[in-house]
Amino acid sequence: MATSAERADDFIDGGLASFGIEADEIERAVIGAAHQLFWPGILELLSLDLGELELERNPDLSKAPE
Amino acid sequence: MSAIDLTLRGQAAAVASGEADAGELLDASLARIEERNPTVNAVVETFPERSREMLEAAPEGPLHGVPVVIKDEWPLPWRAQRFGMAEMLDEAEPGESGPYRALRDAGAVIVGVGNMHEAGASSTGNASVYGAARNPWNPERCPGGSSSGPAAAVGARLAAGAVGADGIGSIRFPAAYCGLTGLKPTFGRSAMGGHHMADVTTMIVSGPLCADAADCRLLGSALLGEGLAAGDPSGLRIGVLGGDVVADDVAPEVREACEEAIAALAEASGGEVRRVALPDLDASALAAVLIANGEGLGGFDPQRLNRMSPELTPLYRGFAKYRMLMPAAAMAKAARVRTAMRRRLAALFEDVDVLAWPTVPAVAPPLEAPLVDLPSGTISADEANVRGAGLANLTGIPGISVPVGLSGDGMPIGLQLLAAWGRDELLLDAAEALEGANGRRWVESVPPLAAEQTEA
């Protein structure tokens, strides 16, 4: 079974390759660090239970919600 | 005292009354830039002839003849913004941006362009195509970002006011790091025309950075195109969080200074401190980052990313490429978090007038290693700072950072106040009440750089 680090490498390398995005060694290291920083939070966000929530469509951010 | 050392409103009053000559004031600001800018790298370009032309054409507005610095995020008729970058991925052309028009119509004189963090992408200000701006309180420390130059310029007293932009704390962070007052207005209330993301952003606003709240009121009124009238903050209900990282995972001296300031504000206004809860604040910070990143992807495509200038920092190049990999599902969830937080805040602002917590959890870190020591451990300043800042941009509410102390090593500490939509004036009123409560001690503090050279 792949480790978390291996899965991250697969995600990054596969994603970049799919887009045809090239990255040199330093950029690849930055991408790896960004992934390490953001991914746990993204997974938490995706599993966040906000309950029954009707999405505010095109919210007017200058005002309180309707 | 030289007129350039007066407050913004003091300069405006001195010019209006004839006590100060606007041409001499402009020359004094340019001379001050020449004298002190090598230390702080706050101003990346001056254009004395253009400034003098602005002055000659200046109307008798509220800022008549007053020099102001503007961030490298706004186009001017004679200069395209560079956004702190070696190469912008979006097109940039000279033009009349909203803040330029607002300043011109108020009679102000743009004396120079303020440095900024590359692409507005950090709270530190430690990377820019012009080289990092430096903190006037200690040039080895970060000035804050992304409006690093505007803050460093006002902190070093190169000018008494500057225009910044705040997409996720980019006015409030440098205000806190440089000991200034910085207002992030309610979304949509301040001039945004001409910004390269004006048509797509739901996060970025222009706003003032000044020594104190009254100056922010004056400059902010110009940027908002309406008078930010002073009111009475009596009986202020101040909401504070408990058991949350923005209130608890804070360097002890920052926490202590902010708690003292909150108590002083409550006492000065005859108000009270109420403990409140705001669930999912951490999720709101990430949601803000995701939405800001998504809105900035318009100019990105794989081929363009592969052609990025090698002069851009590796950090920018790498992160720009990573942004392409962020999942759409997370963006969609971020929009739901925005809805949830807006509704929670609307309910919360029925019970309190302002929310208060430290603008940043630790004072300005070293430029070379922008890490901060918090009770939870040592983390990057960016990771720490976004926690308490993203909410205002995510939801649209206004926020202000007010200086409330100095650390043991002489670096400024900032308290953030947040209010409901459209209550920007209340934030200024509260900030002024706080200034009064501490005898204006912190807004009148001057960095050693400014004090020594002024006395000399």
Chai-1 contact restraints between the chains, C-beta under 6 A:
chainA,res_idxA,chainB,res_idxB,connection_type,confidence,min_distance_angstrom,max_distance_angstrom,comment,restraint_id
A,G15,B,L325,contact,1.0,0.0,6.0,A-B,restraint_1
A,F19,B,P302,contact,1.0,0.0,6.0,A-B,restraint_2
A,F19,B,M324,contact,1.0,0.0,6.0,A-B,restraint_3
A,G20,B,P302,contact,1.0,0.0,6.0,A-B,restraint_4
A,I21,B,P302,contact,1.0,0.0,6.0,A-B,restraint_5
A,I21,B,L305,contact,1.0,0.0,6.0,A-B,restraint_6
A,I21,B,K321,contact,1.0,0.0,6.0,A-B,restraint_7
A,E22,B,N306,contact,1.0,0.0,6.0,A-B,restraint_8
A,A23,B,K321,contact,1.0,0.0,6.0,A-B,restraint_9
A,I26,B,P314,contact,1.0,0.0,6.0,A-B,restraint_10
A,E27,B,P314,contact,1.0,0.0,6.0,A-B,restraint_11
A,E27,B,R317,contact,1.0,0.0,6.0,A-B,restraint_12
A,E27,B,G318,contact,1.0,0.0,6.0,A-B,restraint_13
A,V30,B,P314,contact,1.0,0.0,6.0,A-B,restraint_14
A,V30,B,L315,contact,1.0,0.0,6.0,A-B,restraint_15
A,V30,B,G318,contact,1.0,0.0,6.0,A-B,restraint_16
A,I31,B,G318,contact,1.0,0.0,6.0,A-B,restraint_17
A,I31,B,K321,contact,1.0,0.0,6.0,A-B,restraint_18
A,I31,B,Y322,contact,1.0,0.0,6.0,A-B,restraint_19
A,A34,B,F319,contact,1.0,0.0,6.0,A-B,restraint_20
A,A34,B,Y322,contact,1.0,0.0,6.0,A-B,restraint_21
A,G41,B,L286,contact,1.0,0.0,6.0,A-B,restraint_22
A,I42,B,A330,contact,1.0,0.0,6.0,A-B,restraint_23
A,L45,B,A283,contact,1.0,0.0,6.0,A-B,restraint_24
A,L45,B,L286,contact,1.0,0.0,6.0,A-B,restraint_25
A,L45,B,A330,contact,1.0,0.0,6.0,A-B,restraint_26
A,L45,B,K333,contact,1.0,0.0,6.0,A-B,restraint_27
A,L46,B,K333,contact,1.0,0.0,6.0,A-B,restraint_28
A,L48,B,A283,contact,1.0,0.0,6.0,A-B,restraint_29
A,L50,B,R336,contact,1.0,0.0,6.0,A-B,restraint_30
A,L50,B,A340,contact,1.0,0.0,6.0,A-B,restraint_31
A,L53,B,R336,contact,1.0,0.0,6.0,A-B,restraint_32
A,L53,B,A340,contact,1.0,0.0,6.0,A-B,restraint_33
A,L55,B,R336,contact,1.0,0.0,6.0,A-B,restraint_34
A,L55,B,T339,contact,1.0,0.0,6.0,A-B,restraint_35
A,E56,B,T339,contact,1.0,0.0,6.0,A-B,restraint_36
A,L61,B,F187,contact,1.0,0.0,6.0,A-B,restraint_37
A,L61,B,T202,contact,1.0,0.0,6.0,A-B,restraint_38
A,L61,B,G396,contact,1.0,0.0,6.0,A-B,restraint_39
A,S62,B,T186,contact,1.0,0.0,6.0,A-B,restraint_40
A,S62,B,F187,contact,1.0,0.0,6.0,A-B,restraint_41
A,S62,B,G188,contact,1.0,0.0,6.0,A-B,restraint_42
A,K63,B,W421,contact,1.0,0.0,6.0,A-B,restraint_43
A,A64,B,A346,contact,1.0,0.0,6.0,A-B,restraint_44
A,A64,B,W421,contact,1.0,0.0,6.0,A-B,restraint_45
A,P65,B,R342,contact,1.0,0.0,6.0,A-B,restraint_46
A,P65,B,R343,contact,1.0,0.0,6.0,A-B,restraint_47
A,P65,B,A346,contact,1.0,0.0,6.0,A-B,restraint_48
